[in-house]
């Protein structure tokens, strides 16, 4: 799923307060985080990403 420009703009405003991540194959600009949905170790990758917060 490709995040819409409107969703990206809204989430960029939120990143001042919270971490925002998407399940997507689309590249995202920091500070947004993206996780490829077909990744074999998706749960582990998301858990690692949360630990970095």
N, C-alpha and C positions, 0 to 999 in steps of 0.2 A: 504494500500500500504506500502510495506516495503522499507525504504530508502536504496539505495545501498551503499556499503562501499566507493565507489568513491564519491558519493554525500555527505556522512557524512564527509569524509576527507576534501573536498573542503569547505564545510560550516563551519567546525571548524576553517579554516584559516580566513574566513570572520568574525567570531565572535569577532575578535579584533577590528573591525570597526562598525559592525552592529549586530542586534539581528536576529537570524535565528530560524524559527519555522517550524514544519512539521505537517500536518494533518495525524496522524498515530497512530495505536495501539501499535507499537513497542516502547520499552523503549529506551530513548536517554540519552546520558551522557551530563551533564552540560558542557558548557553553552548553548547547543542546547535545544530548548523547543519543546515539542510535545503536540498536542491536539487530543484526540480521535475523529474521524470523526462522530461516531454515538451518540455522547453525546447529550442529549436533550437540554441543554442550551449552545450549542457550541458558538454562537455569543457572548453571555454574557461572557463566559470564555475567549474568545480571546480578547474581549475589556478589561477585567480585566488584562490580561497578558500584553497588550499594555500599560496600565496605570502604570504598574510596571517598565517600561523601563525608 
